[in-house]
Amino acid sequence: MRLVRLVLPYVLIVVLTAGVTYAFLKNDWGVSVLLFVSSDESKVEQLLKHTPCWDDQAAFSCWDSYYEKITALYGPRVALFDLKGRYEAVDAGGEDAPQVNYPRLYCHTLLHPIGEAAGAHYGSVAEAYKHGDPFCRSGYYHGVLEGIFGEEGDDALLSNLDTICEGVPGRERYSYDYFACVHGVGHGLMSYFDHDLFESLKGCERLVGEWEQESCFGGVFMENIIADTPEERSRFLKHDDLLYPCTVVAPHQQEQCYQMQTSHAIAELEGDFARVFQLCASVEERNRIFCYQSIGRDASGWAYGSVEEVLSFCSQGSSIAARTECLVGAAADFIQSNGLEEARMLCRAAPRESVGRCLENTEAQVRML
């Protein structure tokens, strides 16, 4: 009996502690408190146990609001790796995997504001990049530059554009991180100039180096399409002229424009790839290849990583050149969105006349990385 009296208080403490812990973790406020005191990795692990948009998973606004909240509560790094975890969930499969992975579908657009917050939070591009990740076509990196421009948006920044990316590793060999940074300058300039495409292109030309200028042009043209929403239409896209503004920008800017423009056309034509191929066939010969490659990037996105779907989309080109360059563009996108081996697999599955060109370009892309 004496032993029971000695042990009973400890048993009660264990039971009480277990009960309090259960009640604590059972409530959202308890989980929130736990998240605040845990590491970033633990926060991400806990967050990934819940799906915030089950009732309206297809709504971009739901996921956009979710990441806005996570960024404000726990910082951009947690938001970034939460999104990466959900992005990769489709690869993990499993019976609990959602039918459509909407964070993966919307990933690039969702990453931009996370990157913006990181740019403001870390204060420099190099520091923000240290805490980043290039998944989903480097949307985070692009957003970082928008954040830097938002924090330092003045004439002094424009006068020192070349210094923005000087701390990024691999500058001397034109590494992928350096490309993502200079490309991101184009996104940042669009933010700075209130999405005035022509002023932003002029801003890119302040950069020293033709390669840097072209990479920056690509960011401007990408941002022009990303920023075109039903709520706020771009002033520099037309619904009755689907190749505009590529038809009116300076000749040395057209390559980068055509490499993005089909994303606007395919949306306007509701996924009619055959008509977009026809549109690209009307482009002057020197730029036609870039238009076809742009279709390939879109095919990769619309196919959601399916090799068979990409082959089906690209087969709608009316010439061997059109179909081949479409596959080249799709494989280049696969490297970023699905992985190098998947890109090689796509090339090997291509029609015989396209395999060599597709693999050759894929390996060239890898060497650049």
HUVENPE-V546099 format. One record per residue. N is the residue number from 0. PSI is psi in radians with two decimals (NA if undefined). NEAR is the number of other ideal C-beta (glycine too) atoms within 12 Angstrom. Layout:
BEGIN
n={N/N}
psi={PSI/PSI}
near={NEAR/NEAR}
END
This chain:
BEGIN
n={0/1/2/3/4/5/6/7/8/9/10/11/12/13/14/15/16/17/18/19/20/21/22/23/24/25/26/27/28/29/30/31/32/33/34/35/36/37/38/39/40/41/42/43/44/45/46/47/48/49/50/51/52/53/54/55/56/57/58/59/60/61/62/63/64/65/66/67/68/69/70/71/72/73/74/75/76/77/78/79/80/81/82/83/84/85/86/87/88/89/90/91/92/93/94/95/96/97/98/99/100/101/102/103/104/105/106/107/108/109/110/111/112/113/114/115/116/117/118/119/120/121/122/123/124/125/126/127/128/129/130/131/132/133/134/135/136/137/138/139/140/141/142/143/144/145/146/147/148/149/150/151/152/153/154/155/156/157/158/159/160/161/162/163/164/165/166/167/168/169/170/171/172/173/174/175/176/177/178/179/180/181/182/183/184/185/186/187/188/189/190/191/192/193/194/195/196/197/198/199/200/201/202/203/204/205/206/207/208/209/210/211/212/213/214/215/216/217/218/219/220/221/222/223/224/225/226/227/228/229/230/231/232/233/234/235/236/237/238/239/240/241/242/243/244/245/246/247/248/249/250/251/252/253/254/255/256/257/258/259/260/261/262/263/264/265/266/267/268/269/270/271/272/273/274/275/276/277/278/279/280/281/282/283/284/285/286/287/288/289/290/291/292/293/294/295/296/297/298/299/300/301/302/303/304/305/306/307/308/309/310/311/312/313/314/315/316/317/318/319/320/321/322/323/324/325/326/327/328/329/330/331/332/333/334/335/336/337/338/339/340/341/342/343/344/345/346/347/348/349/350/351/352/353/354/355/356/357/358/359/360/361/362/363/364/365/366/367/368}
psi={-0.69/-0.66/-0.69/-0.76/-0.58/-0.68/-0.58/-0.78/-0.65/-0.67/-0.77/-0.67/-0.76/-0.82/-0.79/-0.75/-0.75/-0.73/-0.76/-0.75/-0.76/-0.82/-0.66/-0.83/-0.33/-0.44/2.56/-0.65/-0.58/-0.78/-0.69/-0.76/-0.74/-0.68/-0.69/-0.58/0.02/2.95/2.90/-0.72/-0.72/-0.67/-0.83/-0.77/-0.75/-0.76/-0.65/-0.16/-0.19/2.54/1.93/-0.26/0.68/-0.70/-0.45/0.98/-0.50/-0.19/2.06/-0.65/-0.57/-0.87/-0.64/-0.77/-0.67/-0.85/-0.48/-0.74/-0.80/-0.70/-0.74/-0.67/-0.79/-0.08/2.83/-0.52/-0.72/-0.76/-0.73/-0.87/-0.34/-0.79/-0.68/-0.70/-0.74/-0.61/-0.72/-0.14/-0.56/-0.52/-0.54/-0.50/-2.49/2.75/-0.39/-0.07/2.38/2.71/-0.74/2.22/1.57/-0.63/-0.59/-0.71/-0.71/0.15/-0.78/-0.78/-0.65/-0.54/-0.48/-0.93/-0.50/-0.77/-0.70/-0.81/-0.65/-0.70/-0.75/-0.64/-0.81/-0.41/-0.23/2.67/-0.83/-0.74/-0.73/-0.65/-0.57/-0.54/0.21/-2.93/2.43/0.11/2.75/1.00/0.56/0.60/-0.62/-0.83/-0.70/-0.75/-0.60/-0.79/-0.63/-0.65/-0.73/-0.75/-0.61/-0.61/-0.62/0.49/1.42/3.09/-0.52/-0.65/-0.73/-0.57/-0.20/0.64/-0.63/-0.33/-0.28/-0.72/0.17/-0.41/0.03/2.26/2.52/0.24/-0.74/-0.41/0.27/0.91/2.91/-0.67/-0.69/-0.73/-0.82/-0.61/-0.88/-0.69/-0.72/-0.48/-0.64/-0.74/-0.75/-0.69/-0.67/-0.68/-0.76/-0.74/0.38/0.76/0.55/1.86/-0.78/-0.64/-0.65/-0.69/-0.69/-0.67/-0.72/-0.59/-0.08/-0.34/2.53/2.18/2.23/-0.71/-0.76/-0.73/-0.79/-0.71/-0.68/-0.73/-0.75/-0.67/-0.67/-0.85/-0.63/-0.79/-0.61/-0.63/-0.73/-0.68/-0.13/1.80/2.83/-0.54/-0.56/1.76/2.55/2.44/-0.15/0.55/2.56/2.59/-0.22/0.07/1.51/-0.17/-0.13/2.38/0.11/-0.49/-0.21/-0.20/2.92/2.58/-0.66/-0.08/-0.14/-0.62/-0.87/-0.57/-0.86/-0.43/-0.15/-0.42/-0.50/-0.31/-0.62/-0.79/-0.77/-0.56/-0.76/-0.58/0.22/0.79/0.30/1.53/-0.60/-0.72/-0.58/-0.65/-0.74/-0.68/-0.81/-0.55/-0.38/-0.14/2.56/2.59/-0.67/-0.36/-0.09/-0.69/-0.65/-0.58/-0.75/-0.70/-0.58/-0.67/-0.68/-0.74/-0.75/-0.67/-0.72/-0.80/-0.78/-0.51/-0.22/0.67/0.06/2.09/-0.75/-0.71/-0.72/-0.80/-0.65/-0.80/-0.83/-0.40/-0.20/-0.07/2.60/-0.02/2.82/-0.73/-0.78/-0.80/-0.70/-0.82/-0.51/-0.78/-0.62/-0.81/-0.66/-0.74/-0.69/-0.69/-0.62/-0.65/-0.74/-0.65/-0.45/-0.47/2.76/-0.79/-0.63/-0.64/-0.76/-0.68/-0.72/-0.82/-0.74/-0.44/-0.10/2.81/2.63/-0.70/-0.22/-0.24/-0.89/-0.87/-0.71/-0.84/-0.70/-0.81/-0.65/-0.80/-0.59/-0.68/-0.71/-0.71/-0.57/-0.55/NA}
near={7/7/9/11/11/10/13/14/12/14/15/14/13/14/14/14/14/14/14/15/16/13/14/17/19/13/14/14/13/18/24/21/16/22/29/18/14/18/17/23/17/20/29/27/19/27/34/26/18/20/23/26/26/16/9/16/23/18/17/23/20/22/35/28/18/33/44/22/23/37/34/17/21/33/28/38/30/35/42/47/34/42/45/30/31/40/35/27/25/25/20/16/12/10/7/14/16/21/15/16/29/32/41/34/28/31/41/36/35/43/46/44/38/49/51/36/37/43/41/28/29/27/18/26/44/27/21/41/38/20/28/40/33/32/32/36/41/40/43/49/50/51/51/52/51/45/40/43/37/28/26/26/23/13/12/13/26/26/14/18/36/23/23/43/42/22/22/37/20/21/27/11/15/25/23/27/31/33/34/45/47/44/46/51/52/51/53/44/46/45/39/35/29/19/30/22/38/25/23/40/36/25/36/44/27/26/34/17/21/18/22/32/31/31/38/43/44/42/50/49/46/43/46/42/38/34/31/30/17/10/9/12/17/30/20/33/32/21/15/9/18/31/34/26/33/40/23/17/30/21/16/17/35/31/30/39/41/43/40/42/46/47/39/35/38/34/24/25/22/11/23/21/37/24/22/41/35/25/33/42/26/22/33/18/14/13/29/31/30/35/45/44/41/47/52/51/42/40/46/39/36/32/32/26/29/23/29/17/24/43/32/22/37/46/28/31/39/21/21/20/24/38/38/34/39/52/50/44/46/52/48/41/39/40/36/36/39/33/20/22/16/27/37/26/27/43/38/21/27/35/21/15/16/36/25/18/30/40/26/20/34/38/21/17/27/22/15/22/23}
END
